[in-house]
C-alpha cells in the first residue's frame, strides 16, 4: 500500500522530533511505499539536510513553518467576507462565545444548535475550502482584519474572562500563532496526485502535522491515523507558564479543539504509552479507536553491554540525555552531594549535549554548581585535584557511542521533572542496568517494577535510592536482568513495526473504495473493485470507464471491465 507520512519538525531531516522511529518504521515496512510530507521548524533544520532515505520512499514534499511565505493572493470582496465569517467563528469557539453571537458561519441549518466541535470543524474546513478556491490564505491570516476579527470575538457577549482581558500584545501573539499553525491550509498537497493518491495518511504527531491529514480526508476521503508520544495540549501547558493568561487560554483552546477534531476523524489513534493515552482520552479520543504502541528501540547496539553486566564501575552513577532545565540536573547534583557523604568514592558522569541556547546556559549553571559543591580533590599534596562530577558528550574518545555511557555506570539515574517516553531509560534497560528515576511521564509504565522510582524535585529521596543500589550489588544485578528482559519484550523495533503494519492493514481493509467504476451505460458498477485489486499485477482485460475520486496508488491503472456471463452449453445444463 501507499502511506502518506505526515511529520512536523522531524523525519526526514537530520535533526528533530520523532526522526528515529519514523526512519525505523519506513525501513521496516519495505514492502510498502511512503510519500513523506514534512513541515520544517527552522532554517537550521533545513540546512542540516535529510537523512539517507530508503528506496520505498517514493517522494518527499516539504513546507516551512518557520518562514511566512507570501502567496501574493489578494482576496476579493466576497472572499474577504467568507474569510471574516469563518475565521470569526473559529475565534468565537476559542473564546467560548455561544453560537449566534459571533456573527460567524452557521454550522447547522434551520437554527439548530451545533456543538462546539461542529462549529470548530465547520470554521476550519470553511477556511480550507476558501484557501483552495483562492490559492492560499497566508496574507489574510497575517492581515489586520484577522487581528480585528479576533478582537471582536474576545469582546463578544459570552466570551470567557481570560479572552475578555486580552490586550493588543496578547491579540497579536495569538494571531501570529494561529497564522503559523494554519499554514498547511494554503498548501497544494491535497489534489488527486498528492495526498489524494495515498491509501492512508499517518500523522507522526499531533498539532499542525495533523492538519494535512484532516484536509486530505475532507477533500478526497483518505483515511487518517494519528500517532502521538506526547499530547500537544499538555506540552502547551508545560512550555508556556509565563505567557499572559489570555494567550495561554486561547492557544490551549485551539490545541484542544484541533486534537478533538483529529481524534474524531481518525480511524485509529495510537499512543506511545498509557500516560499519553490518558491525555488523549481527556481530549476527547474514543477508547475504541485507541491503541498503545511503544516506541521501537534498536536493541543491537546495546546487546554487548547487556551480555556483560559486570563491566560497570561499581561506584559510578551515570546520567544520559539532553541537557535542559526539564532534566533537573540541579536536583541531581544536590542528591549526589548526599550520596558522597555516605559513599565517598562514588563518581557521577553527566553525559549529554545541551539542547539549544537555553540548554547551553543551563549546562554552564550546572558546571558552576558542581564546582561549588565538589571542590577538586587530590589524593596527596603533590597530586592534581579531580572533581568527582564530570560533564561529557557521546562521540568523544572515552564514550564513542551511547552504549559506552551506560556500560560505564553501575546505576543509571533519571532526574527529570517533565518526561514523555523516557528513551534513555529504555536504552539503559536494554543494557541490563539498574535504574533510579523520578516519577514523571511514562517512567513507571516503562520501568514496570524493574527499577527504583522516587518523587521529582526530591534530592534526598534520589540520594537514598542511589545509595541503596550502590551498597547492594546483588540487587543491582537482579533489577538489571529483569529490566533487560522487559525492554526486549516491549520496546524493540520489531514489535513496533509489527504493530503498525497490522494497524495499516486493519484501516485499509475497512476503508471505503474512493472511486466508482462505470459500466457501458454509464451506471455505477457494484463490487467492481475486489480485495485482490490491492495486488500489484497488470490486468490484461479491457476496462470500463473510471470515475476517479482521488483513488489510492494501487488504483492508478485502468480497472477490469465487467464481463457478461456466457451461457453454458446445452449439454451442460
ABEGO torsion letter per residue (X at the ends): XBBBBBBBGBOABABEBGAAAAAAAAAABAABBBBBBBBBABAAAAAAEBBBBBAABABBBBBBAABBBBAGBBBBAAAAAAAAAAAAAAAAAAAGBBBGAAGBBBABBGGBBBBAAAAAAAAAAAAAAAAAAAGEAAAAAABAAAAAAAAAAAABBGBBAAAAABBAAAAAAAAAAAAAAAAAAABAAABAABAAABABBBBABBEAAAAAAAAAAAAAGBBBBBBBABBAAAAAAAAAAABBAAAAAAAAAAAAAAAAAAAAABABBBBABAAAAAAAAAAGBBAAABBBBBBBBBAAAAAAAAABAAABBAABBBBBEBBBAAAGAAAAAAAAAAAAAABAABBBBBBEBBBEAAAAAAAAAAAAAAAAABBBBBABAABBBBBABBBBBBGBAABABAAAAAAABABBBBABABBBBBAAAAAAAAAGBBBBBBBBEAAAAAAGGABBBBBBGBAAAAAAAAAAAAABAAAAAAAAAAAAAAAAAAABAAAAAAAAAAAAAAAAAABBBABBBBBAAGBBBBGABBAAAABBBBBABBBBBBBBAGBBAAAABBBBBBBBBBBBBAAAX
